[in-house]
Every structure is written in C-alpha cells, then in structure tokens.
Amino acid sequence: MTNMTFAVPEELLSIMKKHKEIKWSEVARQALREKAEELKLMDQIVSKSKLTDKEAIEIGRKINASLAKRNGLK
C-alpha cells in the first residue's frame, strides 16, 4: 500500500485531536475510495456520450441557471 501525506486546516485538526478514538486514516481511505468509484462511474457514463464538451458545458450552464432561479439566487 502506498502512503499519502496531505495538509488539513487547523480547525479540522483540532476536531480530529478531540476524537482520537477515530481511525482518521481509515476515514480518509474510505472517502478517497468513494470519490474514486464516483469518478470511475462518471468515466463509464461519459465514454458512451456523444455530446461534445461545448454542448455539455452549455447544458450545465442552463441547469445551473435554472437551479439558481428556482432557489431565488438570480
């Protein structure tokens, strides 16, 4: 298994120090695994798509605008 080192904000570190009973390396491993699985699924979906990058960006912008309007942000 490969080791990974990363920085965490002081506020997060203080919370983690209060809960030494938690195996933080396992929490991080699970979060990384979940994100990697999401990306793997996304790659599978995208590989079958016939949309161009430009079309996908335009659809994303329309969705964002609609959600913003629905939530009173625009």
Buried (B, 14 or more C-beta within 10 A) or exposed (E): EEEEEEEEEEEEEEEEEEEEEEEBEEEEEEEEEEEEEEEEEEEEEEEEEEEEEEEEEEEEEEEEEEEEEEEEEE
